[in-house]
Amino acid sequence: MYLSAKTISAALDQLQGTASHLLKIWLVLKHMGLSRDTSILIDTQNSTPTLQRLFSCGSPEGKLFVPFAHTVRYAFMKGDASRSIIQTTIQRWKTSDSVVSGSPTAYLDFSDEGNKIRVSLGRIYPQGLGHGGDGFALEEDARVAIPIEAMAVWLFRQDELDQYFGDSDPNKLSQQLVEALIRELNLEPGEIEAVFVNKSIDIETSDAPLSDAELLAICNSAFEAKLEVEIRKEDRLEYTNRIQSVTTIDSAPAWTRISPSEQLASLVKAGERAILLFGPPRTGKTRAIDKLIPRNSEDRETIQLHEGWGYENLILGLAPGEKPGEFEWTEGPLLRALRNGKRHIVLEEINRTRISQALGELFSLIEPAYRGETNGITLPNGAQIFIDPEVVFYFTMNNVDTNTEDVDDALMGRMASVYFGPRVEDLDAILRHRAIPSDTAAAIKTVFTAIQDKYPLGHGYFAGLQPSDDFRMYYMWRIRPVLMNHFSAYEPEVVAQIDNRVDELFTGTA
């Protein structure tokens, strides 16, 4: 199964004039693996395979075709584009050469590395991508608006589709093509929002692929008629709000924005044996642990701490015996977990009590230097206890609740810490998993972003949403009570402001 000539021609009709031709460089970098975690080295040749994949048009001379260009002059590239366009243009961006229109240096970083140029994402990326001349739009007050379905058609223009989708349902082919595009280009939600738009295209298939000659003929004919470019206008504030509704943008260094789940996994892999996961409720702390070691694993013990718990509750205490006036030693859940050889011990909500006091003698044994049998200690009942070097402690803490105990610096110094904050990326994943319609999801993310300006509401509060739900009712029953509990005493106007935002976005949607 292959895409038909009619479908590819229709895709080019939609794509023409939707972005500056220089966006091709960003697409090349993305296809080569550019991401928050991966920078790309560019030389005179290494982008050639990607250029062929993205822009080959069947030309016997090796010419390349940019489907979203707005004039024939910028639509065709020579086969040496890896040197003459990609490497040269990036070099000019790096040196702020005025010959090149636009300068993505606000959100992309460039540096020399020998005879190569390293490209990495800037701190505010993807803010700036997709808007104005520096963001690859055709005008300063415009945005890039590439129809994502049409771009997916172009990417798979001569591919055998069965290798990707098998015996695909024709009704789902457009969606599958888009999903395959996202995978191949390593696209994140913020990048999709910045560069692409949704516009349907009728997909027709053929039993045979387009020949190179047929593909070249379609590309050559694309500019035969005068192109009427429809530039998508968008002011800077509207653009900024839209991008911030789908991705968490921070001016902090990129390495500080690695997802908390990834940070936790890296710490465990690196051999860290005591880790604090802290942040507002419902931000995925326990879920991140569950991904590493399932809750029902025989190797894991989860202990939910309660208000006022002390040493006698957690480690060892005296309880009434069988005879009046007699007392006997009773082991707490943490001591039992250690005796039973549990390798992963989760202590939930440690700031519900004075955790350092509750740990007692075990406080010092958490450190790697004091692990092992040779560092064992004697408990009040005379028993010996030590902590195996392989035991991993996970501590979780809600840092928003002001009615809890502080965790002292001595304990903090004995463990690594990972902050779990509200993330619109994780909210987006929840809404996608729940199959929430795209328009509704966009409005929900707008509400979420508005709430973050006032209160760090966890994205997990939205995990119960169903596609059929009236979001106003969900908000009233699940979200609003949290806000009222926090603001009603001193700042009731904040709740009213968010109420009005919900009303504005969702009135008439039920």
RODO-2510 file (C-alpha; in nm, 4 decimals, decimal comma):
residues 510
     n   res          X          Y          Z
     1     m     0,0000     0,0000     0,0000
     2     y     0,1370     0,3378    -0,1084
     3     l     0,0153     0,6953    -0,1192
     4     s    -0,1405     0,7973    -0,4484
     5     a    -0,0189     1,0735    -0,6782
     6     k    -0,3454     1,2601    -0,6169
     7     t    -0,2891     1,2550    -0,2400
     8     i     0,0694     1,3787    -0,2674
     9     s    -0,0346     1,6555    -0,5040
    10     a    -0,3103     1,7602    -0,2601
    11     a    -0,0560     1,7622     0,0235
    12     l     0,1698     2,0000    -0,1693
    13     d    -0,1254     2,2303    -0,2336
    14     q    -0,1784     2,2556     0,1432
    15     l     0,1899     2,2877     0,2316
    16     q     0,3013     2,5623    -0,0065
    17     g     0,3786     2,8922     0,1602
    18     t     0,3109     2,7793     0,5181
    19     a     0,6617     2,8542     0,6483
    20     s     0,9949     3,0067     0,5592
    21     h     1,2071     2,7676     0,3568
    22     l     1,4685     2,7897     0,6367
    23     l     1,2443     2,5777     0,8571
    24     k     1,3979     2,2899     0,6596
    25     i     1,7087     2,3289     0,8772
    26     w     1,5095     2,2795     1,1966
    27     l     1,3447     1,9705     1,0451
    28     v     1,6859     1,8332     0,9523
    29     l     1,8125     1,8870     1,3069
    30     k     1,5033     1,7210     1,4550
    31     h     1,5357     1,4216     1,2229
    32     m     1,9003     1,3895     1,3262
    33     g     1,7881     1,3636     1,6887
    34     l     1,7936     1,7162     1,8325
    35     s     1,6114     1,7176     2,1664
    36     r     1,6423     1,8474     2,5221
    37     d     1,8820     1,5643     2,5953
    38     t     2,0684     1,5477     2,2632
    39     s     2,2685     1,8111     2,0778
    40     i     2,3690     1,7692     1,7131
    41     l     2,7079     1,8088     1,5458
    42     i     2,6858     1,9494     1,1936
    43     d     2,9610     1,9233     0,9333
    44     t     2,9678     1,9490     0,5552
    45     q     2,8284     1,6020     0,4906
    46     n     2,6536     1,4367     0,7850
    47     s     2,3092     1,5832     0,7172
    48     t     2,2940     1,4362     0,3640
    49     p     2,0974     1,1180     0,4530
    50     t     1,8412     1,3264     0,6423
    51     l     1,8094     1,5753     0,3549
    52     q     1,7436     1,2859     0,1179
    53     r     1,4823     1,1403     0,3503
    54     l     1,3010     1,4693     0,4040
    55     f     1,3302     1,6413     0,0673
    56     s     1,4248     1,4032    -0,2166
    57     c     1,1976     1,4550    -0,5157
    58     g     1,3098     1,1963    -0,7690
    59     s     1,5474     1,4328    -0,9477
    60     p     1,8200     1,2508    -1,1473
    61     e     2,0505     1,5471    -1,0680
    62     g     1,9918     1,4940    -0,6965
    63     k     1,7916     1,8138    -0,6464
    64     l     1,5831     1,8421    -0,3309
    65     f     1,2360     1,9924    -0,2844
    66     v     1,1030     2,1946     0,0122
    67     p     0,7256     2,1415     0,0089
    68     f     0,6347     2,4374     0,2332
    69     a     0,8370     2,7015     0,0454
    70     h     0,6485     3,0060    -0,0873
    71     t     0,8340     3,0535    -0,4175
    72     v     0,9953     2,8202    -0,6682
    73     r     1,3299     2,9910    -0,5979
    74     y     1,3317     2,8511    -0,2434
    75     a     1,1546     2,5263    -0,3230
    76     f     1,4456     2,3522    -0,4951
    77     m     1,7896     2,2855    -0,3478
    78     k     2,0984     2,1384    -0,5104
    79     g     2,2196     1,8010    -0,3975
    80     d     2,5116     1,9534    -0,2043
    81     a     2,2721     2,1223     0,0392
    82     s     2,4415     1,9565     0,3380
    83     r     2,7428     2,1830     0,2772
    84     s     2,6033     2,4801     0,0863
    85     i     2,2854     2,5356     0,2881
    86     i     2,2711     2,3438     0,6167
    87     q     2,6277     2,3893     0,7388
    88     t     2,6715     2,7347     0,5813
    89     t     2,3472     2,8781     0,7173
    90     i     2,4073     2,7430     1,0686
    91     q     2,7596     2,8940     1,0562
    92     r     2,6104     3,2323     0,9644
    93     w     2,3555     3,2069     1,2453
    94     k     2,6348     3,1298     1,4881
    95     t     2,8327     3,4355     1,3788
    96     s     2,5224     3,6568     1,3440
    97     d     2,5978     3,7079     0,9755
    98     s     2,3446     3,9560     0,8399
    99     v     2,3375     3,7764     0,5048
   100     v     2,0916     3,5258     0,6509
   101     s     1,7408     3,6443     0,7174
   102     g     1,6125     3,5485     1,0595
   103     s     1,8137     3,4489     1,3632
   104     p     1,6984     3,1550     1,5783
   105     t     1,9722     3,2225     1,8344
   106     a     1,7107     3,3257     2,0926
   107     y     1,6041     2,9632     2,1298
   108     l     1,8836     2,7588     1,9651
   109     d     2,2450     2,7542     2,0807
   110     f     2,5408     2,7189     1,8423
   111     s     2,9053     2,6560     1,9261
   112     d     3,2199     2,5484     1,7420
   113     e     3,3600     2,2043     1,8057
   114     g     3,6668     2,1530     1,5886
   115     n     3,5569     2,1892     1,2283
   116     k     3,1971     2,1121     1,3222
   117     i     2,9147     2,3148     1,4749
   118     r     2,7209     2,1889     1,7745
   119     v     2,3528     2,2774     1,7874
   120     s     2,1541     2,2470     2,1087
   121     l     1,8238     2,3768     2,2429
   122     g     1,8224     2,7091     2,4228
   123     r     1,6726     2,7763     2,7643
   124     i     1,3391     2,9118     2,6444
   125     y     1,2896     2,6616     2,3599
   126     p     1,0339     2,6085     2,2004
   127     q     0,9356     2,9685     2,2800
   128     g     1,0277     3,1627     1,9672
   129     l     1,0085     2,8648     1,7340
   130     g     0,7321     2,9119     1,4813
   131     h     0,6613     3,2859     1,5243
   132     g     0,8032     3,5810     1,3335
   133     g     1,0972     3,5903     1,0980
   134     d     1,3352     3,4520     1,3586
   135     g     1,0984     3,1608     1,4140
   136     f     1,0661     3,0652     1,0448
   137     a     0,7359     3,2384     0,9744
   138     l     0,6998     3,4454     0,6560
   139     e     0,6316     3,7696     0,8433
   140     e     0,7120     3,9175     1,1824
   141     d     0,3532     3,9087     1,3101
   142     a     0,2780     3,5666     1,1642
   143     r     0,3210     3,2063     1,2685
   144     v     0,4365     2,8893     1,0971
   145     a     0,1268     2,6894     1,0061
   146     i     0,2294     2,3622     0,8426
   147     p    -0,0659     2,1201     0,8071
   148     i     0,0643     1,8186     0,9950
   149     e    -0,1331     1,5597     0,7944
   150     a    -0,0046     1,7019     0,4665
   151     m     0,3534     1,7027     0,5995
   152     a     0,3135     1,3381     0,7021
   153     v     0,1942     1,2552     0,3498
   154     w     0,5032     1,4207     0,2060
   155     l     0,7376     1,2389     0,4476
   156     f     0,5989     0,8977     0,3446
   157     r     0,5572     0,9962    -0,0217
   158     q     0,7175     0,6829    -0,1686
   159     d     0,7199     0,4520     0,1334
   160     e     0,5465     0,1198     0,1548
   161     l     0,2925     0,1944     0,4265
   162     d     0,2431    -0,1690     0,5266
   163     q     0,5852    -0,1684     0,6942
   164     y     0,4562     0,0939     0,9376
   165     f     0,0903     0,0063     0,9787
   166     g     0,0265    -0,3451     0,8456
   167     d    -0,3296    -0,3985     0,7252
   168     s    -0,4411    -0,0556     0,8301
   169     d    -0,7967     0,0665     0,8614
   170     p    -0,8190     0,3313     0,5829
   171     n    -1,0191     0,5541     0,8173
   172     k    -0,7267     0,5648     1,0604
   173     l    -0,4497     0,6119     0,8037
   174     s    -0,4258     0,9910     0,8448
   175     q    -0,3851     0,9574     1,2206
   176     q    -0,1305     0,6783     1,1803
   177     l     0,0727     0,8846     0,9339
   178     v     0,0800     1,1764     1,1771
   179     e     0,1843     0,9515     1,4659
   180     a     0,4626     0,8056     1,2502
   181     l     0,5782     1,1582     1,1588
   182     i     0,5916     1,2545     1,5268
   183     r     0,8002     0,9464     1,6067
   184     e     1,0430     0,9926     1,3205
   185     l     1,1028     1,3614     1,3936
   186     n     1,1117     1,3143     1,7739
   187     l     0,8477     1,5862     1,8158
   188     e     0,7344     1,7097     2,1557
   189     p     0,3914     1,8678     2,2207
   190     g     0,5366     2,2212     2,2382
   191     e     0,7110     2,1781     1,9033
   192     i     0,3938     2,0465     1,7423
   193     e     0,1976     2,3416     1,8788
   194     a     0,4603     2,5899     1,7556
   195     v     0,4958     2,4654     1,4000
   196     f     0,1968     2,2610     1,2902
   197     v    -0,1790     2,3059     1,2486
   198     n    -0,4589     2,0553     1,2042
   199     k    -0,6089     2,0450     0,8576
   200     s    -0,7640     1,7315     0,7170
   201     i    -0,6623     1,5782     0,3884
   202     d    -0,8279     1,2980     0,1927
   203     i    -0,5946     0,9987     0,1828
   204     e    -0,6015     0,7733    -0,1220
   205     t    -0,3712     0,4770    -0,1639
   206     s    -0,2242     0,2878    -0,4569
   207     d    -0,0880    -0,0588    -0,5099
   208     a     0,2396     0,0781    -0,6466
   209     p     0,4687     0,3592    -0,5326
   210     l     0,5211     0,6752    -0,7298
   211     s     0,8190     0,6499    -0,9605
   212     d     1,0912     0,9114    -0,9287
   213     a     0,9758     1,0631    -1,2552
   214     e     0,6159     1,0889    -1,1333
   215     l     0,7209     1,2469    -0,8038
   216     l     0,9453     1,4997    -0,9813
   217     a     0,6624     1,5907    -1,2184
   218     i     0,4312     1,6627    -0,9215
   219     c     0,6972     1,8825    -0,7582
   220     n     0,7715     2,0681    -1,0830
   221     s     0,4029     2,1393    -1,1383
   222     a     0,3509     2,2712    -0,7849
   223     f     0,4468     2,6255    -0,8843
   224     e     0,2997     2,6317    -1,2341
   225     a     0,0057     2,8382    -1,1157
   226     k     0,0643     3,1618    -0,9249
   227     l     0,0744     3,0797    -0,5571
   228     e    -0,1652     3,2716    -0,3361
   229     v     0,0061     3,2526     0,0025
   230     e    -0,2284     3,2707     0,3013
   231     i    -0,0144     3,3894     0,5926
   232     r    -0,1439     3,2848     0,9337
   233     k    -0,1369     3,5950     1,1580
   234     e    -0,0835     3,5738     1,5347
   235     d     0,0361     3,8355     1,7811
   236     r     0,3218     3,7581     2,0165
   237     l     0,1107     3,7389     2,3335
   238     e    -0,1387     3,4979     2,1777
   239     y     0,1476     3,2835     2,0520
   240     t     0,3217     3,2839     2,3909
   241     n     0,0063     3,1831     2,5763
   242     r    -0,0597     2,9063     2,3275
   243     i     0,2875     2,7558     2,3618
   244     q     0,2832     2,7835     2,7407
   245     s    -0,0452     2,5933     2,7478
   246     v     0,1240     2,2790     2,6161
   247     t     0,4784     2,2876     2,7482
   248     t     0,6526     2,3989     3,0643
   249     i     0,8891     2,6804     2,9697
   250     d     1,1527     2,7895     3,2135
   251     s     1,4437     3,0276     3,1860
   252     a     1,6533     2,7880     3,3916
   253     p     1,9184     2,5761     3,2201
   254     a     1,7893     2,2860     3,0144
   255     w     1,9492     2,0290     3,2428
   256     t     1,7221     2,1460     3,5251
   257     r     1,4143     2,0623     3,3176
   258     i     1,4744     1,6909     3,2681
   259     s     1,1507     1,5155     3,3620
   260     p     1,1415     1,4127     3,7295
   261     s     1,0714     1,0506     3,6370
   262     e     1,3857     1,0424     3,4229
   263     q     1,5870     1,2020     3,7040
   264     l     1,4665     0,9375     3,9497
   265     a     1,5509     0,6528     3,7130
   266     s     1,8979     0,7995     3,6530
   267     l     1,9655     0,8303     4,0260
   268     v     1,8699     0,4683     4,0935
   269     k     2,0750     0,3486     3,7957
   270     a     2,3724     0,5485     3,9227
   271     g     2,3526     0,3671     4,2572
   272     e     2,1840     0,6288     4,4754
   273     r     2,0333     0,4555     4,7780
   274     a     1,8277     0,7314     4,9469
   275     i     1,6112     0,9610     4,7367
   276     l     1,3589     1,2287     4,8319
   277     l     1,0727     1,2981     4,5902
   278     f     0,9098     1,6289     4,6840
   279     g     0,6503     1,8588     4,5335
   280     p     0,2781     1,9441     4,5386
   281     p     0,0166     1,6663     4,5608
   282     r    -0,0754     1,4712     4,2484
   283     t     0,2422     1,5400     4,0531
   284     g     0,3415     1,1773     3,9976
   285     k     0,5842     1,1054     4,2820
   286     t     0,4508     0,7625     4,3747
   287     r     0,3710     0,6818     4,0119
   288     a     0,7364     0,7395     3,9201
   289     i     0,8411     0,4907     4,1878
   290     d     0,5785     0,2439     4,0646
   291     k     0,7350     0,2546     3,7153
   292     l     1,0718     0,1530     3,8575
   293     i     0,9520    -0,1087     4,1037
   294     p     0,5856    -0,2221     4,0862
   295     r     0,3785    -0,1667     4,3969
   296     n     0,2991    -0,5394     4,4244
   297     s     0,6620    -0,6482     4,3947
   298     e     0,7799    -0,8862     4,6644
   299     d     1,0945    -0,6761     4,6840
   300     r     0,9097    -0,3565     4,7796
   301     e     0,7567    -0,2277     5,1038
   302     t     0,5413     0,0878     5,1034
   303     i     0,4823     0,2582     5,4379
   304     q     0,2276     0,5373     5,4644
   305     l     0,3277     0,7637     5,7512
   306     h     0,0611     0,9193     5,9693
   307     e     0,0451     1,2400     6,1660
   308     g     0,2484     1,2234     6,4851
   309     w     0,4079     0,8872     6,4162
   310     g     0,7169     0,8317     6,6268
   311     y     0,9944     0,5783     6,6738
   312     e     0,7595     0,3376     6,8476
   313     n     0,5267     0,3332     6,5441
   314     l     0,7907     0,3067     6,2734
   315     i     1,0797     0,1114     6,4280
   316     l     1,0242    -0,0428     6,7719
   317     g     0,7819     0,0166     7,0553
   318     l     0,6349    -0,1332     7,3700
   319     a     0,2810    -0,2667     7,3560
   320     p     0,0634    -0,4263     7,6290
   321     g     0,1304    -0,7990     7,6649
   322     e    -0,1098    -1,0832     7,7300
   323     k    -0,0980    -1,0351     8,1081
   324     p    -0,2027    -0,7148     8,2852
   325     g     0,0925    -0,4923     8,3608
   326     e     0,3181    -0,6683     8,1111
   327     f     0,4639    -0,5060     7,8013
   328     e     0,6407    -0,6566     7,5038
   329     w     0,8507    -0,5188     7,2219
   330     t     0,6659    -0,4749     6,8914
   331     e     0,8495    -0,4157     6,5667
   332     g     0,7236    -0,1377     6,3393
   333     p     0,6787    -0,1712     5,9591
   334     l     1,0199    -0,0285     5,8701
   335     l     1,2089    -0,2676     6,0964
   336     r     1,0039    -0,5618     5,9671
   337     a     1,0763    -0,4594     5,6064
   338     l     1,4502    -0,4592     5,6732
   339     r     1,4375    -0,7964     5,8517
   340     n     1,2365    -0,9417     5,5618
   341     g     1,5042    -0,8389     5,3122
   342     k     1,3043    -0,5787     5,1195
   343     r     1,5286    -0,3994     4,8700
   344     h     1,2994    -0,1056     4,7917
   345     i     1,1399     0,0768     5,0846
   346     v     0,8990     0,3642     5,0196
   347     l     0,8159     0,6045     5,3030
   348     e     0,5182     0,8164     5,1948
   349     e     0,4513     1,1706     5,3219
   350     i     0,7486     1,1863     5,5558
   351     n     0,6682     1,5413     5,6661
   352     r     0,3506     1,4232     5,8387
   353     t     0,5761     1,3539     6,1345
   354     r     0,9217     1,4420     6,2670
   355     i     1,0912     1,1865     6,0466
   356     s     1,4443     1,2251     6,1854
   357     q     1,3212     1,1446     6,5380
   358     a     1,0992     0,8633     6,4130
   359     l     1,3952     0,6958     6,2411
   360     g     1,5997     0,6963     6,5620
   361     e     1,9189     0,4902     6,5339
   362     l     1,8435     0,4091     6,1705
   363     f     1,8838     0,7773     6,0852
   364     s     2,2608     0,7456     6,0501
   365     l     2,2478     0,4062     5,8762
   366     i     2,0810     0,5519     5,5671
   367     e     2,4125     0,6876     5,4434
   368     p     2,6107     0,4464     5,2202
   369     a     2,9198     0,4790     5,4419
   370     y     2,7298     0,3304     5,7361
   371     r     2,5603     0,0451     5,5528
   372     g     2,6432    -0,3231     5,5964
   373     e     2,6643    -0,5741     5,8811
   374     t     2,9867    -0,4290     6,0225
   375     n     2,7989    -0,1067     6,0980
   376     g     2,5082    -0,2781     6,2716
   377     i     2,3588    -0,1241     6,5859
   378     t     2,1828    -0,2544     6,8941
   379     l     1,8162    -0,1664     6,9372
   380     p     1,6518    -0,0958     7,2754
   381     n     1,5305    -0,4568     7,2911
   382     g     1,8856    -0,5840     7,2471
   383     a     1,8393    -0,6982     6,8873
   384     q     2,0987    -0,6213     6,6218
   385     i     2,0061    -0,4400     6,2998
   386     f     2,1905    -0,3106     5,9936
   387     i     2,0908    -0,1797     5,6497
   388     d     2,2082    -0,3728     5,3473
   389     p     2,4082    -0,1600     5,0991
   390     e     2,1625    -0,2489     4,8200
   391     v     1,8487    -0,1240     4,9951
   392     v     1,6988     0,1817     4,8225
   393     f     1,4937     0,4246     5,0314
   394     y     1,2360     0,6437     4,8572
   395     f     1,0968     0,9293     5,0648
   396     t     0,8005     1,1315     4,9366
   397     m     0,7005     1,4723     5,0660
   398     n     0,4251     1,7238     4,9931
   399     n     0,5941     2,0645     5,0143
   400     v     0,2705     2,2652     4,9743
   401     d     0,0893     2,1584     5,2916
   402     t     0,1827     2,4117     5,5590
   403     n     0,0311     2,1997     5,8354
   404     t     0,3109     1,9454     5,8246
   405     e     0,6530     1,9133     5,9827
   406     d     0,9710     2,0461     5,8286
   407     v     1,2321     1,7998     5,7077
   408     d     1,5615     1,9002     5,8681
   409     d     1,8832     1,9646     5,6794
   410     a     2,0573     1,6676     5,8401
   411     l     1,8196     1,4265     5,6709
   412     m     1,8211     1,6219     5,3434
   413     g     2,1987     1,5949     5,3421
   414     r     2,1783     1,2156     5,3530
   415     m     1,9863     1,1790     5,0276
   416     a     1,9446     1,3051     4,6736
   417     s     1,6294     1,5027     4,5987
   418     v     1,4058     1,5295     4,2919
   419     y     1,1425     1,7999     4,2566
   420     f     0,8101     1,6874     4,1098
   421     g     0,6255     1,9978     3,9936
   422     p     0,3100     2,0460     3,7867
   423     r     0,3959     1,9820     3,4216
   424     v     0,1791     2,0618     3,1249
   425     e     0,3648     1,7900     2,9314
   426     d     0,2366     1,5309     3,1779
   427     l    -0,1120     1,6818     3,1657
   428     d    -0,1028     1,6533     2,7876
   429     a    -0,0077     1,2857     2,8164
   430     i    -0,2990     1,2277     3,0576
   431     l    -0,5487     1,3929     2,8221
   432     r    -0,4172     1,1967     2,5236
   433     h    -0,4391     0,8721     2,7198
   434     r    -0,7957     0,9600     2,8200
   435     a    -0,8827     1,0337     2,4546
   436     i    -1,0051     1,3823     2,5430
   437     p    -1,1007     1,5670     2,2203
   438     s    -0,8269     1,8018     2,1024
   439     d    -1,0322     2,1223     2,1352
   440     t    -1,1398     2,0323     2,4881
   441     a    -0,7827     1,9319     2,5781
   442     a    -0,6495     2,2664     2,4547
   443     a    -0,9017     2,4553     2,6712
   444     i    -0,8199     2,2391     2,9752
   445     k    -0,4487     2,3114     2,9333
   446     t    -0,5296     2,6823     2,9157
   447     v    -0,7154     2,6541     3,2491
   448     f    -0,4271     2,4552     3,3960
   449     t    -0,1765     2,7222     3,2908
   450     a    -0,3946     2,9960     3,4433
   451     i    -0,4115     2,8054     3,7734
   452     q    -0,0310     2,7655     3,7828
   453     d     0,0054     3,1444     3,8007
   454     k    -0,1725     3,1280     4,1379
   455     y    -0,1260     2,7765     4,2801
   456     p     0,0887     2,4708     4,1949
   457     l    -0,2010     2,2362     4,1143
   458     g    -0,0769     1,8899     4,0236
   459     h    -0,1560     1,7564     3,6772
   460     g    -0,2771     1,4337     3,8401
   461     y    -0,5996     1,6084     3,9460
   462     f    -0,7108     1,5688     3,5840
   463     a    -0,6466     1,1939     3,5626
   464     g    -1,0110     1,1047     3,6241
   465     l    -1,1460     1,2907     3,3215
   466     q    -1,3539     1,0999     3,0686
   467     p    -1,4246     1,2092     2,7085
   468     s    -1,7957     1,2455     2,7876
   469     d    -1,7444     1,4597     3,0995
   470     d    -1,8693     1,8162     3,1228
   471     f    -1,5455     1,9827     3,2286
   472     r    -1,7290     2,2521     3,4244
   473     m    -1,8749     1,9853     3,6500
   474     y    -1,5414     1,8057     3,6795
   475     y    -1,3789     2,1349     3,7716
   476     m    -1,6488     2,2109     4,0286
   477     w    -1,6223     1,8700     4,1960
   478     r    -1,2489     1,7906     4,1677
   479     i    -1,0498     2,1098     4,1103
   480     r    -1,2409     2,3997     4,2617
   481     p    -1,2535     2,2548     4,6175
   482     v    -0,8732     2,2431     4,6232
   483     l    -0,8540     2,6066     4,5174
   484     m    -1,1228     2,7118     4,7660
   485     n    -0,9403     2,5370     5,0499
   486     h    -0,6277     2,7343     4,9663
   487     f    -0,7642     3,0762     4,8697
   488     s    -1,1087     3,1274     5,0210
   489     a    -0,9896     3,2697     5,3528
   490     y    -0,7714     3,5510     5,2208
   491     e    -0,7935     3,5642     4,8402
   492     p    -1,1429     3,4546     4,7288
   493     e    -1,1067     3,6696     4,4176
   494     v    -0,8486     3,4226     4,2812
   495     v    -1,1049     3,1419     4,2732
   496     a    -1,3519     3,3779     4,1061
   497     q    -1,0961     3,4637     3,8376
   498     i    -1,0367     3,0985     3,7557
   499     d    -1,4124     3,0295     3,7644
   500     n    -1,4604     3,3005     3,5041
   501     r    -1,1852     3,1545     3,2864
   502     v    -1,3523     2,8125     3,2953
   503     d    -1,6866     2,9719     3,2143
   504     e    -1,5355     3,1654     2,9245
   505     l    -1,3725     2,8589     2,7713
   506     f    -1,6439     2,5990     2,8293
   507     t    -1,9816     2,7746     2,8130
   508     g    -2,1718     2,6250     2,5232
   509     t    -1,9578     2,3102     2,5086
   510     a    -2,1840     2,0840     2,7146
***
